[in-house]
Amino acid sequence: TSCADLVTIGNTSGVGGKLQASMPIGDGKFDAGKAANFLIRHAVKESEAICAYAVQQAIRAGGVIAQNGSGYQCALNQQKSGFNILISGTTDDSKLSNYLKHPNVGDIMGMKRGKDTDYVGHICMYCGDGNGWISDFKQGDTAYVYRKYGPGKYVVLQYSNGGKSSGGKIQGLCHN
């Protein structure tokens, strides 16, 4: 499969709301490596405030139908697409710090500020060593939202192919 088979690119260098992943023909199982490669290739340096759109397009590039939503709710909605909650809680708990020592490529994290109901939150995907966490931009680590907005709640989801983690390898795909 080539990049042309996976991604339809608009007239922009970043995600910019103009990139759209086409749904590849396949068995409907999520390929975390392809999803991560989509984000690696299209992420910009600074947020364009379209994190959910970017992650949804990456999920589609990975081979499954992504659910709509904004930020934190978008992450939760991916349960309908075969993602399962691994952990959830508040950003200051030990479960999150332990998980962050060994995240898996293709894992999705949704974050939301504490009691602020107006803030839709943030969603990002882990794209492997050297790439870190990416949404519409390369944020590096998950502390982005915590540093910017303070403590809140989080959820981490991972796709399951019939009970097995998809794994996913970052290869030369889409690094033309």
Backbone as JSON, one array per atom type, in Angstrom:
{
  "sequence": "TSCADLVTIGNTSGVGGKLQASMPIGDGKFDAGKAANFLIRHAVKESEAICAYAVQQAIRAGGVIAQNGSGYQCALNQQKSGFNILISGTTDDSKLSNYLKHPNVGDIMGMKRGKDTDYVGHICMYCGDGNGWISDFKQGDTAYVYRKYGPGKYVVLQYSNGGKSSGGKIQGLCHN",
  "N": [[0.85, -1.18, 0.0], [0.57, 2.17, -0.85], [1.32, 5.63, 0.06], [-0.43, 7.21, -1.37], [-2.62, 5.59, -1.57], [-3.69, 5.77, 0.93], [-4.1, 8.4, 1.8], [-5.7, 11.42, 1.03], [-4.67, 14.44, -0.06], [-5.04, 17.86, 0.61], [-4.59, 21.35, -0.34], [-2.37, 22.22, 1.5], [0.25, 22.45, 3.95], [0.12, 21.38, 6.44], [-2.14, 19.76, 8.76], [-4.4, 21.43, 8.9], [-7.21, 21.4, 8.45], [-7.77, 20.64, 5.87], [-6.91, 18.23, 5.03], [-7.64, 14.88, 4.3], [-8.15, 11.63, 5.22], [-8.49, 8.79, 3.26], [-10.61, 5.96, 3.36], [-9.01, 3.0, 3.56], [-9.21, -0.01, 1.61], [-9.77, -3.01, 3.14], [-9.47, -5.32, 5.9], [-10.75, -4.02, 7.94], [-9.42, -3.77, 10.31], [-7.5, -2.03, 12.71], [-4.52, -0.37, 11.94], [-2.01, 0.64, 13.7], [0.5, 1.72, 13.12], [0.18, 2.88, 10.56], [-1.7, 4.83, 11.17], [-0.26, 6.44, 12.99], [1.83, 7.24, 11.32], [0.41, 8.87, 9.56], [-0.2, 11.1, 11.2], [2.4, 11.92, 11.91], [3.41, 12.69, 9.45], [1.73, 14.85, 8.74], [1.48, 16.68, 10.82], [1.7, 19.94, 12.29], [3.77, 22.69, 13.53], [2.66, 24.24, 15.59], [-0.38, 24.32, 17.47], [-3.44, 24.17, 15.67], [-5.87, 24.16, 16.65], [-7.45, 21.94, 15.99], [-7.44, 19.34, 16.98], [-9.1, 17.03, 17.37], [-10.12, 16.58, 14.8], [-7.74, 15.98, 13.39], [-6.82, 13.62, 14.7], [-9.01, 11.95, 14.23], [-8.8, 11.7, 11.42], [-6.37, 10.36, 11.31], [-7.04, 7.92, 12.52], [-8.8, 6.97, 10.61], [-6.98, 6.7, 8.48], [-5.6, 4.62, 9.53], [-7.31, 2.53, 9.12], [-9.89, 2.09, 10.2], [-13.27, 3.17, 10.91], [-13.65, 6.36, 12.16], [-15.03, 7.97, 15.03], [-16.99, 10.93, 15.52], [-16.59, 14.04, 17.35], [-15.45, 16.32, 19.92], [-12.28, 17.03, 21.21], [-11.81, 15.76, 24.41], [-14.26, 14.28, 24.53], [-14.3, 13.2, 21.99], [-12.28, 11.3, 22.17], [-13.44, 9.47, 24.01], [-15.63, 8.67, 22.43], [-14.46, 6.99, 20.57], [-14.66, 4.41, 21.43], [-16.75, 3.21, 20.17], [-15.62, 2.53, 17.82], [-13.95, 0.44, 18.25], [-11.92, 0.89, 20.07], [-10.63, 0.46, 23.33], [-10.97, 1.4, 26.75], [-8.06, 1.83, 28.54], [-6.95, 3.02, 30.87], [-8.14, 5.5, 33.19], [-8.66, 8.63, 34.83], [-7.47, 11.18, 37.02], [-5.17, 13.77, 36.09], [-3.1, 13.85, 37.92], [-2.7, 11.36, 39.03], [-1.15, 8.18, 39.92], [-1.5, 6.09, 38.12], [-1.5, 7.18, 35.54], [1.11, 8.28, 35.34], [2.63, 5.94, 35.53], [1.72, 4.51, 33.26], [2.64, 6.21, 31.2], [5.31, 5.64, 30.99], [5.58, 3.55, 29.23], [3.96, 3.79, 26.7], [1.89, 2.68, 23.91], [2.25, 2.63, 20.36], [-0.25, 4.25, 18.57], [-2.03, 4.44, 20.65], [-4.59, 6.38, 22.18], [-5.15, 9.45, 23.79], [-7.36, 11.29, 25.74], [-7.94, 14.44, 27.2], [-9.1, 16.64, 29.76], [-9.78, 19.72, 31.29], [-10.07, 20.29, 34.83], [-12.81, 21.38, 36.43], [-13.89, 22.86, 34.42], [-16.4, 23.3, 32.31], [-16.76, 24.43, 29.86], [-14.56, 24.07, 28.28], [-13.54, 21.97, 25.73], [-11.58, 20.11, 25.78], [-8.81, 17.96, 24.92], [-7.33, 15.84, 22.46], [-5.05, 13.3, 21.56], [-2.56, 11.24, 19.9], [-0.32, 8.55, 20.51], [2.73, 8.37, 18.9], [5.1, 6.97, 18.78], [8.55, 6.35, 19.79], [10.69, 9.15, 19.75], [8.88, 10.62, 18.34], [6.69, 11.03, 19.96], [3.69, 12.33, 21.43], [1.08, 13.29, 19.32], [-1.23, 15.51, 17.86], [-2.97, 17.68, 16.05], [-0.65, 18.93, 15.92], [2.86, 18.58, 16.74], [3.29, 17.75, 19.86], [4.97, 16.51, 21.59], [5.03, 15.57, 24.5], [2.61, 14.33, 26.9], [2.09, 16.22, 28.74], [1.36, 18.65, 27.79], [-1.35, 19.75, 27.83], [-1.77, 19.83, 30.57], [0.25, 21.6, 31.4], [-0.61, 23.88, 30.09], [-3.28, 24.35, 30.91], [-3.71, 23.41, 33.5], [-4.48, 20.93, 36.11], [-6.6, 18.04, 35.45], [-8.98, 15.7, 34.08], [-8.4, 12.49, 32.49], [-8.36, 10.07, 29.81], [-7.22, 7.02, 28.51], [-7.07, 5.2, 25.58], [-6.97, 2.14, 23.7], [-6.75, 0.38, 20.64], [-8.38, -2.69, 19.91], [-7.97, -5.67, 18.28], [-10.01, -8.08, 18.02], [-9.56, -8.7, 20.71], [-6.83, -8.61, 20.84], [-4.01, -6.49, 21.02], [-3.24, -4.1, 18.53], [-0.65, -3.4, 18.08], [1.48, -2.28, 15.89], [3.78, -0.8, 13.75], [6.14, 1.72, 13.18], [7.11, 2.47, 10.09], [8.86, 3.0, 6.99], [6.74, 3.91, 5.56], [4.91, 6.47, 4.15], [6.85, 8.37, 4.51], [8.04, 9.99, 2.46]],
  "CA": [[0.0, 0.0, 0.0], [1.34, 3.41, -0.9], [0.68, 6.77, 0.73], [-1.53, 7.69, -2.2], [-3.77, 4.75, -1.29], [-4.18, 6.02, 2.27], [-4.34, 9.78, 2.17], [-5.99, 12.41, 0.02], [-4.08, 15.64, 0.51], [-5.5, 19.15, 0.09], [-3.56, 22.35, -0.59], [-1.83, 22.71, 2.76], [1.42, 21.7, 4.41], [-0.21, 20.72, 7.7], [-3.48, 19.2, 8.77], [-5.1, 22.62, 8.44], [-8.61, 21.22, 8.11], [-7.95, 20.34, 4.46], [-6.43, 16.88, 4.74], [-8.64, 13.87, 4.58], [-7.7, 10.26, 5.0], [-9.49, 7.95, 2.62], [-10.73, 4.68, 4.04], [-8.41, 1.97, 2.73], [-9.95, -1.26, 1.5], [-9.06, -4.01, 3.93], [-10.27, -6.14, 6.79], [-11.36, -3.21, 8.97], [-8.64, -3.77, 11.54], [-6.71, -0.83, 12.89], [-3.07, -0.44, 11.83], [-1.52, 1.77, 14.49], [1.63, 2.32, 12.43], [-0.32, 3.75, 9.5], [-2.33, 5.99, 11.81], [0.81, 7.29, 13.52], [2.52, 7.84, 10.18], [-0.41, 9.96, 9.06], [0.0, 12.27, 12.05], [3.8, 12.34, 11.79], [3.58, 13.36, 8.16], [0.9, 16.03, 8.55], [1.44, 17.59, 11.97], [2.34, 21.25, 12.18], [4.56, 23.02, 14.72], [1.81, 24.8, 16.64], [-1.77, 23.9, 17.39], [-4.42, 24.89, 14.85], [-7.13, 23.91, 17.38], [-8.23, 20.91, 15.31], [-6.88, 18.07, 17.45], [-10.03, 15.92, 17.12], [-10.15, 16.33, 13.35], [-6.49, 15.34, 13.0], [-6.79, 12.25, 15.21], [-10.03, 11.2, 13.48], [-8.23, 11.38, 10.11], [-5.33, 9.33, 11.52], [-7.74, 6.65, 12.76], [-9.27, 6.52, 9.28], [-5.8, 6.24, 7.73], [-5.24, 3.33, 10.13], [-8.16, 1.48, 8.59], [-11.22, 1.92, 10.79], [-14.11, 4.36, 10.89], [-13.49, 7.17, 13.38], [-16.22, 8.63, 15.53], [-16.87, 12.37, 15.67], [-16.59, 14.61, 18.69], [-14.42, 17.33, 20.15], [-11.36, 16.83, 22.32], [-11.98, 14.65, 25.35], [-15.4, 13.46, 24.14], [-13.9, 12.46, 20.79], [-11.54, 10.12, 22.64], [-14.43, 8.53, 24.55], [-16.46, 8.17, 21.33], [-13.76, 5.98, 19.78], [-15.04, 3.08, 21.89], [-17.66, 2.68, 19.16], [-14.8, 2.1, 16.68], [-13.11, -0.69, 18.64], [-10.92, 1.26, 21.06], [-11.03, 0.14, 24.69], [-10.32, 2.21, 27.78], [-7.01, 1.17, 29.33], [-6.95, 3.67, 32.17], [-8.72, 6.83, 33.24], [-8.53, 9.21, 36.15], [-7.07, 12.59, 37.01], [-3.8, 13.89, 35.58], [-2.1, 13.76, 38.98], [-2.66, 10.04, 39.66], [0.02, 7.35, 39.61], [-1.79, 5.24, 36.96], [-1.06, 7.88, 34.34], [2.58, 8.38, 35.29], [3.15, 4.59, 35.23], [1.41, 4.21, 31.86], [3.44, 7.04, 30.31], [6.65, 5.06, 30.85], [5.57, 2.59, 28.12], [2.76, 3.83, 25.86], [1.96, 1.94, 22.66], [1.92, 3.36, 19.15], [-1.66, 4.2, 18.25], [-2.87, 4.73, 21.82], [-5.23, 7.69, 22.14], [-5.42, 10.04, 25.09], [-8.22, 12.46, 25.83], [-7.72, 15.17, 28.44], [-10.05, 17.72, 29.99], [-9.53, 20.48, 32.52], [-10.87, 19.98, 36.01], [-14.24, 21.69, 36.52], [-14.25, 23.77, 33.33], [-17.31, 22.6, 31.39], [-16.75, 25.09, 28.55], [-13.39, 23.61, 27.53], [-13.84, 20.66, 25.16], [-10.48, 19.19, 26.06], [-7.77, 17.71, 23.93], [-7.11, 14.45, 22.1], [-3.8, 13.09, 20.85], [-2.2, 9.84, 19.68], [1.1, 8.28, 20.69], [3.27, 8.05, 17.58], [6.36, 6.25, 18.88], [9.76, 7.0, 20.3], [11.2, 10.18, 18.86], [7.75, 11.41, 17.83], [5.86, 11.36, 21.11], [2.26, 12.51, 21.29], [0.76, 14.21, 18.23], [-2.64, 15.74, 17.49], [-2.76, 18.44, 14.82], [0.73, 19.43, 16.02], [3.78, 17.73, 17.5], [3.38, 18.29, 21.21], [6.04, 15.84, 22.31], [4.59, 14.77, 25.64], [1.2, 14.51, 27.28], [1.97, 17.29, 29.72], [0.96, 19.87, 27.09], [-2.6, 20.31, 28.35], [-1.57, 20.11, 31.99], [1.05, 22.83, 31.5], [-1.36, 25.02, 29.58], [-4.57, 24.59, 31.55], [-3.8, 22.9, 34.87], [-4.89, 19.52, 36.25], [-7.94, 17.67, 34.99], [-9.16, 14.26, 33.94], [-7.86, 11.91, 31.26], [-8.71, 8.71, 29.46], [-6.33, 6.44, 27.52], [-7.72, 4.1, 24.88], [-6.15, 1.37, 22.77], [-7.57, -0.43, 19.75], [-8.28, -4.13, 20.11], [-8.39, -6.51, 17.15], [-10.44, -9.36, 18.56], [-8.94, -8.94, 22.01], [-5.38, -8.43, 20.76], [-3.54, -5.15, 20.68], [-2.8, -4.04, 17.14], [0.8, -3.16, 18.0], [1.75, -1.23, 14.92], [5.18, -0.43, 13.62], [6.42, 2.89, 12.36], [8.03, 2.07, 9.05], [9.12, 4.05, 6.01], [5.49, 4.28, 4.93], [4.5, 7.87, 4.2], [7.98, 9.26, 4.77], [8.63, 10.18, 1.14]],
  "C": [[0.88, 1.23, 0.0], [0.61, 4.51, -0.16], [-0.51, 7.26, -0.07], [-2.79, 6.86, -1.96], [-4.43, 5.11, 0.04], [-4.68, 7.44, 2.49], [-4.64, 10.64, 0.95], [-5.57, 13.75, 0.6], [-4.62, 16.88, -0.19], [-4.32, 20.08, -0.12], [-3.07, 22.98, 0.71], [-0.65, 21.87, 3.18], [1.13, 20.96, 5.7], [-1.58, 20.11, 7.62], [-4.45, 20.26, 8.3], [-6.55, 22.46, 8.04], [-8.84, 20.82, 6.67], [-7.42, 18.97, 4.08], [-7.52, 15.89, 5.1], [-8.07, 12.51, 4.27], [-8.82, 9.5, 4.33], [-9.49, 6.61, 3.34], [-10.14, 3.61, 3.15], [-9.29, 0.72, 2.71], [-9.13, -2.3, 2.26], [-10.02, -4.75, 4.84], [-10.9, -5.35, 7.93], [-10.64, -3.24, 10.29], [-7.7, -2.57, 11.55], [-5.22, -1.12, 12.8], [-2.5, 0.81, 12.49], [-0.35, 2.48, 13.81], [1.2, 3.27, 11.33], [-0.97, 5.0, 10.08], [-1.27, 6.96, 12.32], [1.56, 7.97, 12.38], [1.73, 9.0, 9.58], [-0.17, 11.23, 9.88], [1.43, 12.81, 11.94], [3.99, 13.16, 10.52], [2.87, 14.72, 8.09], [0.86, 17.0, 9.72], [2.19, 18.88, 11.69], [3.04, 21.57, 13.5], [3.72, 23.52, 15.88], [0.36, 24.4, 16.41], [-2.58, 24.81, 16.46], [-5.82, 24.69, 15.43], [-8.04, 22.93, 16.65], [-7.72, 19.52, 15.7], [-7.8, 16.89, 17.12], [-10.07, 15.57, 15.64], [-8.9, 15.56, 12.92], [-6.45, 13.89, 13.46], [-7.84, 11.39, 14.51], [-9.48, 10.79, 12.11], [-7.15, 10.31, 10.24], [-5.97, 7.96, 11.75], [-8.26, 6.09, 11.44], [-8.11, 6.01, 8.43], [-5.33, 4.9, 8.25], [-6.19, 2.21, 9.78], [-9.51, 1.26, 9.24], [-11.98, 3.25, 10.74], [-13.97, 5.08, 12.23], [-14.81, 7.81, 13.74], [-15.96, 10.13, 15.7], [-16.89, 12.79, 17.13], [-15.5, 15.65, 18.79], [-13.58, 16.94, 21.35], [-11.59, 15.57, 23.12], [-13.13, 13.72, 24.93], [-15.1, 12.65, 22.88], [-13.15, 11.19, 21.18], [-12.52, 9.06, 23.16], [-15.27, 7.89, 23.44], [-15.78, 7.07, 20.53], [-14.01, 4.56, 20.28], [-15.97, 2.41, 20.89], [-16.9, 2.17, 17.93], [-13.84, 0.98, 17.05], [-11.98, -0.35, 19.6], [-11.48, 0.96, 22.45], [-10.29, 1.03, 25.68], [-9.31, 1.36, 28.54], [-7.01, 1.7, 30.75], [-7.67, 5.01, 32.06], [-8.58, 7.33, 34.67], [-8.23, 10.69, 36.06], [-5.58, 12.66, 36.69], [-2.73, 13.8, 36.65], [-2.03, 12.37, 39.61], [-1.48, 9.2, 39.16], [-0.23, 6.43, 38.41], [-1.27, 5.88, 35.69], [0.46, 7.93, 34.26], [3.2, 7.01, 35.02], [2.91, 4.21, 33.78], [2.36, 4.95, 30.91], [4.88, 6.56, 30.16], [6.72, 4.13, 29.64], [4.27, 2.64, 27.31], [2.97, 3.04, 24.57], [1.59, 2.84, 21.49], [0.44, 3.16, 18.84], [-2.59, 4.41, 19.44], [-3.38, 6.17, 21.73], [-5.42, 8.17, 23.57], [-6.33, 11.25, 24.92], [-8.0, 13.11, 27.18], [-8.7, 16.33, 28.54], [-9.7, 18.41, 31.29], [-10.5, 20.1, 33.6], [-12.35, 20.26, 35.92], [-14.73, 22.58, 35.4], [-15.11, 23.04, 32.31], [-17.32, 23.23, 30.01], [-15.6, 24.59, 27.66], [-13.63, 22.19, 27.04], [-12.73, 19.65, 25.39], [-9.55, 19.03, 24.88], [-7.69, 16.21, 23.68], [-5.8, 14.37, 21.33], [-3.53, 11.59, 20.73], [-0.7, 9.69, 19.9], [1.65, 7.74, 19.37], [4.68, 7.45, 17.64], [7.51, 7.08, 19.4], [10.29, 7.99, 19.27], [10.11, 11.06, 18.27], [6.82, 11.85, 18.95], [4.39, 11.44, 20.77], [1.97, 13.6, 20.27], [-0.76, 14.31, 18.1], [-2.58, 16.43, 16.13], [-1.34, 19.02, 14.8], [1.56, 18.47, 16.87], [3.97, 18.33, 18.88], [4.45, 17.63, 22.04], [5.54, 14.96, 23.42], [3.15, 15.1, 26.0], [1.01, 15.65, 28.25], [1.51, 18.6, 29.1], [-0.28, 20.51, 27.71], [-2.45, 20.67, 29.82], [-0.8, 21.41, 32.19], [0.23, 24.05, 31.1], [-2.59, 25.36, 30.42], [-4.69, 24.11, 33.0], [-4.36, 21.49, 34.9], [-6.32, 19.29, 35.78], [-8.05, 16.17, 34.91], [-8.64, 13.79, 32.59], [-8.48, 10.54, 31.04], [-7.72, 8.26, 28.39], [-7.04, 5.24, 26.91], [-6.74, 3.43, 23.93], [-7.07, 0.5, 21.93], [-7.34, -1.9, 20.03], [-8.81, -4.83, 18.87], [-8.75, -7.88, 17.71], [-9.76, -9.7, 19.87], [-7.43, -8.79, 22.01], [-5.04, -7.0, 20.41], [-3.0, -5.17, 19.27], [-1.3, -3.84, 17.01], [1.07, -2.0, 17.08], [3.21, -0.84, 14.91], [5.29, 0.81, 12.76], [7.47, 2.47, 11.36], [8.23, 3.24, 8.11], [7.87, 4.54, 5.32], [5.18, 5.75, 5.18], [5.63, 8.81, 4.61], [8.73, 9.47, 3.46], [9.65, 11.28, 1.14]]
}
